[in-house]
Amino acid sequence: MKLKLKTLLCISFLFTQLVFGQSLKLTNTNQYVNIGDLDITGNQLTVEAKIFMSSTSAYAMNIVSKHTDSSNLNYLLRPKTFEISTSNGFYLMNNPYALELNKWYHVAGTYDGQFVRYYVNGCLVIKNPATGNLLQNNINTGIGNRTSNFQEFEQFFGSIDEVRIWNVCRSENDIKNNMNTLPNPSTQVGLKGYYKFNSNLLNEIANINHGAAVGSIQYDNEATSINTFNYTGYTILSSTCSQYTVELLSNVNTAQYSLNGTNYSTSNSLTISPGNQNIWIRSPEGCVIQSVLNLPPISLTTPAFNQIAPICSGGTISLPLTSNNGITGTWSPALNNTATTTYTFTPNNGQCGSTATMTISILPAVVAPTGSSTQFFCSSTTISDLVVTGNSIKWYDAATGGNLIPSTTSLVNGNTYYASASSSSCESLTRLAVTTTIENIPEITASATEVCIGDQVNLKINNSSQSLSQFQLANPDLILFKTIGSHSYFYKNQATTWPGAKIHGDQIGASMYIINDANEELSVYNALPSRGNDGIQYWIGLYQDLSSSNYSEPSGGWKWVDNSPLQYTNWYTGEPNNTENSENFGQIEWNVFGMKWNDAGDPSNNSCGCTTAFPIYEIENLATYSYLWSTGETTSSINPKPLVTTTYWVDVTTNESTCRKSITITVKNTPAPTGAAKQQFCNDSTIAALAVNGTDVKWFASATGTTALNNTTALVNETNYFATQTIDGCESTNRFQTTVSIVKVPTPKGDEIQKFCLEENLVISNLIVTGNSILWFDALTNGMTIDNATLLQDNTTYYATTIDAATGCESLQRLAVKVDLFKCNITAYNLITINGNSLNDQLTFDDISYFQDNSVKIYNRYGKLVWETSGYDNMSNAFKGKANVSGVYMKDSFLPSGTYFFILVYNNTFVDKQTELTGYLQIDNAN
């Protein structure tokens, strides 16, 4: 019961009024509460209320509405639906739980940005995916109906209490634990509207969104309390030897119960085994409680038995059906006398005994040996060389009984020996039969047993017995197309009659194809090659014996060419049928009948179009050999080129046996000649000049070259040469290597004509040449040496050579250098008189004609340019006292008397540099 104590002060009287909890009651159309525009934004929402429906039209009744339709919807809670609209669309959640009339329920709808959920009495009854932010509108929220465009069919009839609107998504526990009342509402995060309807329409948590009544609303008694669904325990009703009957208890009479969470029953009486047991209890609204029962074990008697001793494989096993302490029952699994097995004893019903186990060991020695039934050996061997797998092998001369054979007994070619395995006191019940074959492999033959290093030698091994390849060479008209084990299959590349094929096979020692089973038939058939068209017939070794006691047409008397009866058949549908009469021979038609058989005839007896065909033959146990040499080659002969004395071996494999033969080839290794690793020569030399110690020496241009160099071949500087020698007909494979150095002293380099200034008084060492250890001579050949301090003479030729200090070698040629000496300094005559007497009329530079690449500039005392020119020549292009630059004096006018300054710049080609001559100039102007 909700109880609020109000204190009222009126004039001077103080009294208290007790207000009991109430609910909103709506009994007519157009009755609802308008709580204003209470928008919920974002993607978190909870709307919940307690409702009491009094009308059957409640499927469309609005409990809390802020909507007009799906396009203008913030939230809408109804007894059967919860609806929202978001930025991603409209979402409607249908409540699958049927609410009864005249009964209080708590309903709630939530949204968390991922799912929309509907709860009844705190139980999640349905959820669906939903995304996006809630859409807002300007519609007031109504409790009991919509506030905009009122609709009679949406009117809620009944009572509403505890209405709460949140902008958070409440969890199932939050909803379940606070259905009846909400503690401390003012501290609840996200609670935007809370309406208790205790004789008012106030929002309990804020001074906004108070309700306003529309129509004549009423108040009724407060909503009754809704119980939270709980599991209250269990009671053991009874027990058997293995199970309990348990009554599960909850606070809801109509709950359902399950032991697996899937299959539920309305009965709370369940049969449960001892130990931990999961249980599930589901309320009518769909709330599920899972719990674990821990039932104590039921006391059972353990059956007691005497342990059965280990037995040999195949022995008799007997297990008692009554234990030593009187408990009857059965054993499982089925008795197995070939493998160690653990058996479980299960007491019969009502015995109240536990299960028991007993392991019966089967001694492993009863397993028969395994190995190849045919074994091949290279030479005489003994029983101990036979290879089988098993424990404590014993060999006998018979399959059963017989005599034990000592391990040192020599094997006999073609004999069969029998092996058993034993362990402890047991021996295998069966024996492995092994037939021996002693192979006779010949020795290796060699074209020579002593050779020069690198010479080729032929090694081969000859087998006297016919091999498969030899059979093929002898029968070129037979095409090998398949080999299975020791059987090789051929077809004749020429059609013939069946009798003709049989005669030919007998002549060459081959049998016509006998089909023993489906696996062989499939393998052979799949290997047959395409012959370019369908309907190709192949004869097989099947015929109808007309003299047989069981002969009858069309299917009696058929047998194989080795007279064995048909253990396997594969006739085509309707075959054999003897259609053409005398169809007494078997064939297959490739790609028409496939592997299926057909009967066909002989051309002498009928006119069938399929009387000639390609015969298939099979050859068994032809000797086949494979080879593996120590060189890795797999042919019967090899041609190695040994570099050292070598022992060669070959593994010869035939009939699953591998035998090794070996031979040693001695190699004569002639050593390489000897000499200096480096040899040096002045200027040009030939192969004949090379020094080496050896016999019958040959020189080569590379370490592996095959063409010897002629003795007249010119040596090349910094080149490797390689020499062999031959002793007793064997040329050395290793070669002596020497590196040749040809000391070629280069001719000095320099200008053949060199010009110098006469004033510098230069000497021989000033001549410019490139080279090391330069020596000067007075002649092109021979002549006298000239000291480096000798003064240079004009128009004289000197000769330079290069001397290699390490070897004393001189360059083959000398460089001729002619010397020209020139006067390089210029003298200026710097007085000009302007008086008309033709003396000192111009500025003159002595020897300026040698330096035509020049320029002259003249400045007055104030540094102002008054005259300039290029290519000054003392004649037509010379300064004669007149200005040729305007701005200071009038151009082409005589300059006044005074001191001037000149700058002469000229290119001295003799010394390859630019030279500058400066000085003062005096002008006396008498005009």
Order of alpha helices (4+ residues) and beta strands (2+ residues): beta-beta-beta-beta-beta-beta-beta-beta-beta-beta-beta-beta-beta-beta-alpha-beta-beta-beta-beta-beta-beta-beta-beta-beta-beta-beta-beta-beta-beta-beta-beta-beta-beta-beta-beta-beta-beta-beta-alpha-beta-beta-alpha-beta-alpha-beta-beta-beta-beta-beta-beta-beta-beta-beta-beta-beta-beta-beta-beta-beta-beta-beta-beta-beta-beta-beta-beta-beta-beta-beta-beta-beta-beta-beta
